[in-house]
């Protein structure tokens, strides 16, 4: 039995296609689950009786546009338990404005939505450590730790040349790979990294397995990014929508 089951709810960058929406994840530990970003396949999270928290990595539209829908669906299903939402203050303002725009806090019997700004939190035996990333104001990545296993997720980020200790020795590293090496300069200007930089991070941080997200829509582009990544880090895989990755 796995210690953590990570579902790739969506693998794409800013553009969606018929196979996948924007990048988001669901981390399920059996007794607790955590949704990371609110964009793709929200029903996977809504149907989880053990959903305890949401982490929103930054304030770009492709990572949070589904937040009011998530809250509305949970309310329709009769949720009573408070929902903890973790994000930096500047991102919390956007999320709160979405709640206000749809008058969600005024719904009869609406459960409490509790915002947190913290560097770490724990739910039962799951520990989550948050760290700043170089992408946009308030951008964060995170590490999930349970029973000696570690899953690291950077979300969108410029290349991380020297990973901090929190990223080291992950059983599974999930990070963006938005393009090929010939587009590196353009990607960095926009706050992103490519497949080679993702693979270099996996190598430098001693990860055991690398899953690439925030990918282009094109099959050929995804295959090329995966191939480039494998030149540096052999255990690299382009994410598959709704696939489960277990540690």
C-alpha positions as CSV (number, residue, x, y, z in Angstrom):
1,X,0.0,0.0,0.0
2,X,1.4,3.4,-0.9
3,X,2.2,6.1,1.6
4,X,1.0,8.8,-0.7
5,X,-1.1,8.7,-4.0
6,X,-0.6,11.7,-6.2
7,X,-3.2,12.2,-9.0
8,X,-2.2,14.6,-11.8
9,X,-5.6,16.4,-12.3
10,X,-4.1,18.4,-15.2
11,X,-0.7,18.6,-16.8
12,X,-0.9,21.6,-19.2
13,X,0.5,25.0,-19.1
14,X,-1.7,28.0,-19.7
15,X,-3.5,26.4,-22.6
16,X,-6.0,23.6,-22.2
17,X,-6.8,20.9,-24.7
18,X,-9.3,18.1,-25.1
19,X,-7.1,15.7,-23.1
20,X,-6.0,17.9,-20.2
21,X,-6.7,21.1,-18.3
22,X,-4.2,23.3,-16.5
23,X,-1.7,21.8,-14.0
24,X,-3.1,20.8,-10.6
25,X,-2.6,17.9,-8.2
26,X,-4.4,15.9,-5.6
27,X,-2.4,14.3,-2.8
28,X,-4.2,11.4,-1.0
29,X,-2.9,9.7,2.1
30,X,-5.9,7.7,2.8
31,X,-6.8,9.5,6.0
32,X,-6.4,13.0,4.4
33,X,-6.1,14.5,1.0
34,X,-4.8,17.9,-0.1
35,X,-5.7,19.7,-3.4
36,X,-2.9,21.7,-5.0
37,X,-4.3,24.5,-7.2
38,X,-7.9,24.7,-8.5
39,X,-8.2,24.3,-12.2
40,X,-8.6,20.8,-13.6
41,X,-11.0,17.9,-12.8
42,X,-12.4,19.4,-9.6
43,X,-14.8,16.6,-9.1
44,X,-11.8,14.4,-8.1
45,X,-11.4,16.6,-5.1
46,X,-15.1,17.3,-4.4
47,X,-15.7,13.5,-4.2
48,X,-13.0,13.0,-1.6
49,X,-14.5,12.7,1.8
50,X,-11.1,13.2,3.3
51,X,-10.3,16.6,1.6
52,X,-8.8,18.7,4.4
53,X,-6.9,21.5,2.7
54,X,-6.2,23.4,-0.5
55,X,-2.9,24.9,-1.4
56,X,-2.8,27.6,-4.1
57,X,0.7,28.1,-5.4
58,X,0.3,31.6,-7.0
59,X,-2.2,34.1,-8.3
60,X,-2.2,33.3,-12.1
61,X,-5.6,32.5,-13.5
62,X,-4.7,29.0,-14.7
63,X,-4.0,27.9,-11.1
64,X,-7.0,29.4,-9.3
65,X,-9.9,30.0,-11.6
66,X,-11.7,26.9,-10.3
67,X,-11.6,28.0,-6.6
68,X,-15.1,29.4,-6.4
69,X,-16.5,26.4,-8.2
70,X,-14.8,24.1,-5.8
71,X,-16.3,25.9,-2.8
72,X,-19.7,25.9,-4.4
73,X,-19.6,22.2,-5.2
74,X,-18.5,21.3,-1.7
75,X,-21.4,23.3,-0.3
76,X,-23.9,21.7,-2.6
77,X,-22.7,18.3,-1.5
78,X,-23.4,19.3,2.1
79,X,-19.9,19.9,3.5
80,X,-20.0,21.2,7.1
81,X,-16.3,20.9,8.1
82,X,-14.1,24.0,7.7
83,X,-11.7,24.0,4.8
84,X,-8.2,25.2,5.3
85,X,-6.7,27.2,2.4
86,X,-2.9,27.9,2.3
87,X,-1.5,30.7,0.1
88,X,0.6,33.8,0.4
89,X,-1.3,37.0,1.5
90,X,-1.3,38.5,-2.0
91,X,-2.9,35.3,-3.4
92,X,-5.4,35.1,-0.6
93,X,-6.7,38.5,-1.7
94,X,-7.5,37.2,-5.1
95,X,-9.2,34.1,-3.7
96,X,-11.3,36.2,-1.3
97,X,-12.4,38.4,-4.1
98,X,-13.6,35.4,-6.1
99,X,-15.6,34.3,-3.1
100,X,-17.1,37.8,-2.8
101,X,-17.8,38.0,-6.5
102,X,-20.1,35.0,-6.3
103,X,-21.5,35.8,-2.9
104,X,-20.4,32.4,-1.7
105,X,-19.9,33.4,2.0
106,X,-23.5,34.4,2.1
107,X,-24.8,30.9,1.1
108,X,-27.0,29.4,3.8
109,X,-25.0,26.9,5.8
110,X,-21.8,27.7,4.1
111,X,-18.8,26.0,5.8
112,X,-15.9,28.1,7.1
113,X,-13.1,28.8,4.7
114,X,-10.0,29.5,6.7
115,X,-7.0,31.2,5.1
116,X,-3.5,30.6,6.4
117,X,-0.1,32.1,5.7
118,X,2.5,29.8,7.1
119,X,5.7,28.0,6.2
120,X,4.5,24.6,7.2
121,X,1.4,22.7,8.5
122,X,0.5,19.2,9.5
123,X,-2.7,17.2,9.2
124,X,-2.6,13.9,11.1
125,X,0.6,12.3,10.0
126,X,1.1,14.3,6.9
127,X,3.6,17.2,7.1
128,X,3.6,19.9,4.4
129,X,6.5,22.4,4.1
130,X,6.0,25.5,1.9
131,X,8.8,27.4,0.2
132,X,9.1,30.5,-2.0
133,X,9.7,30.1,-5.7
134,X,10.9,32.5,-8.4
135,X,7.9,32.9,-10.6
136,X,5.4,35.6,-9.6
137,X,4.5,37.5,-6.4
138,X,3.5,35.1,-3.7
139,X,4.6,32.0,-5.6
140,X,5.3,28.9,-3.6
141,X,6.2,25.2,-3.9
142,X,5.8,22.5,-1.3
143,X,7.1,19.2,0.0
144,X,4.8,16.5,1.4
145,X,6.3,14.2,4.0
146,X,4.7,11.0,5.4
147,X,6.1,7.9,6.9
148,X,9.6,8.6,5.7
149,X,8.5,9.3,2.1
150,X,8.8,12.7,0.4
151,X,7.0,14.3,-2.6
152,X,8.3,17.7,-3.8
153,X,6.3,20.0,-6.1
154,X,7.8,23.3,-7.3
155,X,4.8,24.5,-9.3
156,X,5.8,27.2,-11.9
157,X,9.3,28.5,-11.4
158,X,12.4,29.8,-13.0
159,X,15.4,27.3,-12.9
160,X,16.5,26.3,-9.4
161,X,20.3,26.1,-9.8
162,X,21.0,25.3,-6.1
163,X,18.1,23.5,-4.4
164,X,17.5,24.2,-0.8
165,X,17.6,21.3,1.7
166,X,13.8,21.0,1.7
167,X,13.9,19.7,-1.9
168,X,16.6,17.2,-1.4
169,X,16.1,13.4,-1.7
170,X,12.5,13.4,-2.8
171,X,11.0,10.1,-3.8
172,X,9.0,12.0,-6.4
173,X,9.8,15.4,-7.8
174,X,7.0,17.2,-9.8
175,X,8.1,20.3,-11.6
176,X,7.3,22.3,-14.7
177,X,8.9,21.7,-18.1
178,X,7.4,24.4,-20.3
179,X,9.6,24.0,-23.3
180,X,12.8,22.9,-25.0
181,X,16.4,24.1,-24.5
182,X,16.2,26.5,-27.5
183,X,13.5,28.4,-25.7
184,X,15.3,28.7,-22.4
185,X,15.8,32.5,-22.5
186,X,12.2,33.2,-23.4
187,X,11.0,30.8,-20.7
188,X,13.1,32.4,-18.0
189,X,12.0,35.9,-18.9
190,X,8.4,34.7,-18.3
191,X,9.2,33.0,-15.0
192,X,9.4,29.4,-16.3
193,X,11.9,26.6,-16.9
194,X,12.2,23.9,-19.6
195,X,12.7,20.1,-19.5
196,X,16.5,20.3,-19.3
197,X,16.3,22.6,-16.2
198,X,13.7,20.3,-14.6
199,X,16.0,17.3,-15.1
200,X,19.0,19.2,-13.8
201,X,17.0,20.0,-10.6
202,X,16.1,16.3,-10.2
203,X,19.8,15.4,-10.5
204,X,21.0,18.1,-8.2
205,X,18.4,17.3,-5.5
206,X,18.9,13.6,-5.7
207,X,15.3,12.9,-6.6
208,X,14.4,9.3,-7.4
209,X,11.7,10.0,-10.0
210,X,10.8,13.1,-12.0
211,X,7.3,13.9,-13.4
212,X,7.1,16.9,-15.8
213,X,4.0,19.2,-15.7
214,X,3.0,22.6,-17.1
215,X,3.5,21.1,-20.6
216,X,2.6,22.3,-24.0
217,X,-0.5,20.9,-25.8
218,X,1.4,19.3,-28.6
219,X,2.2,15.6,-28.4
220,X,5.4,16.0,-30.3
221,X,6.5,18.9,-28.0
222,X,5.8,16.9,-24.9
223,X,7.7,13.9,-26.3
224,X,10.7,16.1,-27.2
225,X,10.7,17.7,-23.7
226,X,10.7,14.3,-22.1
227,X,13.5,13.1,-24.4
228,X,15.6,16.1,-23.5
229,X,15.0,15.6,-19.8
230,X,16.0,11.9,-20.0
231,X,19.4,12.9,-21.4
232,X,20.1,14.4,-18.0
233,X,17.9,12.4,-15.7
234,X,16.9,9.0,-17.0
235,X,13.9,8.5,-14.7
236,X,11.9,11.5,-16.2
237,X,8.3,11.2,-17.4
238,X,5.9,13.6,-19.0
239,X,2.7,13.6,-16.8
240,X,-0.4,11.8,-17.9
241,X,-3.7,13.4,-17.0
242,X,-5.5,11.6,-14.2
243,X,-2.6,9.2,-13.7
244,X,-1.7,8.1,-10.2
245,X,1.9,8.3,-9.0
246,X,2.4,6.4,-5.8
247,X,5.2,6.6,-3.3
